[in-house]
Amino acid sequence: MNSSKLTKRLAGRRSQRGQGMTEYIIIVALVAIGAIGVYNLFGKTVREQTSAMAFGLAGNNTQSTTHSTTAGTDATNAGTQADNTQGLSNFGVNSGTQ
C-alpha cells in the first residue's frame, strides 16, 4: 500500500518537472522568434552602427561618420517600414530592403 502511494507521488513529480521544462522551452522559443523579427527589421541598422563604432575605435573618423550617417538613414527607413500596414495584398513587397 505504501509503495503504491510513493510510486504515484514520484510519477506526479516527474510530470510536473516535464511541464516546467515544456513551459521554459516555449518561452525561449517565443523570445527567439521575437529576436529574429527585431533583427530582420533593424539588422542593417545594427550592422552599420557596429561598423561605425569599429572605425571610430580604429581612428578612422571619416568612415565612422559615413557609417553613422548610413545607420541613421537605415533606422529611419526601418521605422517607416514598421509603420506600414502589412496585409495579403502587399505581403513581401518591401522584404528585400533590409
Secondary structure, DSSP 8 states (H G I E B T S, - for coil): -HHHHHHHHHHHHHHHHHHHHHHHHHHHHHHHHHHHHHHHHHHHHHHHHHHHHHHHHHT-HHHHHHHHHHHHHHHHHHHHHHHS---TTSTTTTTT--
